[in-house]
């Protein structure tokens, strides 16, 4: 019988914790979003859904590994993706957004990813070499895998517009807005 996905024997090289310990710690943290954080996750009058993820995915080099001829998620990547999906599904349930998610099926969509991070700039004020686009693929994949649990026909191939924004803030988080592209085009 294959091992459960989070029962990996490898360790996080930063502090020696097992991957399953890291998952448990991060999963526990994601289960306690504050009221202020969940207020950000709401329906807008323009048919927009907004979701918030409590952390960035691993860097692209730590997200995937090569197994034979294939690129697959690393244990750390699988953990981050599972936590992100859990956070999205929890927000859908808490705010009664299942009907709104189902309404996205078959629409051409626009996504806005706001990457909040305190380290976009160096202490000297220069721009830190930190590629926002490297976080986009993992966040969008986690979003659509979570949304498919609500509505089977949703897929990231429906995304026709994408905007990435780097925002300096005290804490690291990702906000994802998803809307019909016609609404996005009409928004001033």
Steps between C-alpha positions, in 0.01 A plus 500: 500500500645843406580743779260782578613822325606670823681204651825580322821413680702794371561808712482872445862605455445826688425356843495120486123467542332217318272593213196368692592724800520801269161414350339467842644835618398689185159329484434604861602860419274514193202378705509815715448790259391810689163669445685788336660260252174326416329836441726537196350183354166611366283555198532835329208670328672425167478119519853467633626235739800572721702230674795537734792261548705531818840435340698496177575169330856368509735642238466339160823304560359359825150448359584238237745215461577270210395139532612310192381708205229682698486811717303434819426697814748463783368399844527867602304600188226245574471628856469863390243409235289297747504788750407753230211283378379454856504878556303565179238233573464628858436852367242374247316315776521781756361760259249281313673547164423160343235646269735779393772245423258287297400811300861530374469184290542572130591867549814672378671607819740767621724451804676761708768366733619741768821378656544664841855479632726709728813423296437627147766766566844482658585697816678750277177552301598309187273248334570151630538231234184306580293382204125540557419284198667199662221496763214535251487144361483329840235743632280467189533119497402482870206735439355302211554162664302629800230651278464170310389339827196735485445503122661224291518697174722783622853515360780753478468486120205739557744774608530762223628786715764496772646780708777460759557772758783523753380674816727591790334400825590380847402139440533261211172393337336464159163643404337359190210675329310302242233647275342476156733675256213715370459643849876558521505686167211725608655583841659849490 
